[in-house]
Amino acid sequence: MSADNGNDLHEYCLDVARRAKAASEELAQVTGAQKNQWLRTSAKLLVERSVALAEANHLDLAAAPGYGLTPAEVDRLKLTPERIDAIAHALEEVAMLPDPIGEVTWSSVRPSGLVVHRVRVPLGVIFFIYESRPNVTADAAALCIKSGNAVILRGGKEAVHSNTAIVEILTEAAADAGLPGDAVQLVATPDRAAISHFLRMPEYINVTIPRGGEGLIRRVSEEARMPVIKHYTGNCHVYLDKAADPDMAEQIVINAKCQRMGVCNAAESLVVHSAVAASLLPRIAKALLDRGVEIRGDERTCALVHGAKPATEADWSAEYLGPVISVKVVDSLDEAIRHINRYGSQHTDSIVTGDLRAAREFTARVDSSAVIVNASTRLNDGGVFGLGAEIGISTDKFHARGPCGLNELTSYKYVVYGEGHLRQ
């Protein structure tokens, strides 16, 4: 059923949600071998049909200027042959991961002989709202199905042709593997009001995961009648401690900021200890400026870096997703940590230091989903961490935090075995 053929929007959304609920009940009985077959068949078809995927993606890229997308957003939208291969490889990696469903995470035999198991189970139906990144369509579907969940995908209108082509492949592969065809559904209407309809259906949808701008996530959190796994902004910091190795510091900052600027784990803020600012900042600033990155710094940064612009209060908490970085000089590790905890988004923060005590204090006190020592913020990723693909990086603390892989898309229930046991 399509929402664009005159059917009432609410009825359309209700139909999608009901079919997802029915599919989730079927998925609870699907074997791990069937899910892995679906993943591997999907990966194979994605590569075989890369030309058709590229053609669909070209339609989205051609329409991108009309949506006012930034260069970073266009880059996220683009499907190159290498990116299609990477999507397929990610599905194969998920297939190789252990199936979490049915895993006994704790058990006890009580003195009475009662046997108690705590067992991983799917969440049920996941409503996933995300930005214009076609690879996320496949990643999210892979994780949801492998963890036994049906998924309703609501991608950005800017990627409609790419997402549709990918979901058609996933649906075809599902039929071959004996999975319910409604296990993966793409919302067919660009009408933003559809989101509100889905958010008011807790009897069919068990959890919503929004990925996008902070405004979207706050709107979803306010409207949703089911739990929400939140993915707020990525104001990620790199702190150069007084014991930082200069070469390592430069390499990490450049990678964290410049390797890919339009993603949530790219560095947006640089914090430098005053003891090494005079020697490190001009060198690193030149490398950033040579790559077209604008520097917005405090007074001491502007005094050390020719071409730096004065930072405003808003810069300290900004997620630029582009060629801008804020720079702050501090006099101590304590001041650096307080600055990060005040202005950061609890996403990813890194320290570069040769001082183990400083590293331990940083990791203990910085309150973020991932705290990294002597490595780039760009490494906060489900694939890099060994989780396979990820459905997002949660900055929440409830239920899931950091990269959300298979285990984060499960809950548990207690399974109890008795022999006529009664409560006395």
Secondary structure, DSSP 8 states (H G I E B T S, - for coil): --TTSS--HHHHHHHHHHHHHHHHHHHTT--HHHHHHHHHHHHHHHHHTHHHHHHHHHHHHHHGGGGT--HHHHHHH---HHHHHHHHHHHHHHHHS---TT-EEEEEE-TTS-EEEEEEEE--EEEEE--S-HHHHHHHHHHHHHTT-EEEEE--GGGHHHHHHHHHHHHHHHHHHT--GGGEEE-----THHHHHHHT-TTT--EEEE-S-HHHHHHHHHH-SS-B-------EEEEE-TT--HHHHHHHHHHHHHS-TTSTTSEEEEEEEHHHHHHHHHHHHHHHHHTT-EEEE-HHHHHHSTT-EE--GGGGG----SSEEEEEEESSHHHHHHHHHHH--SSEEEEE-S-HHHHHHHHHH--SSEEEESS-GGG-STTTTTS-S-S-EE---SS--EE--TGGGEEEEEEEE-SS----
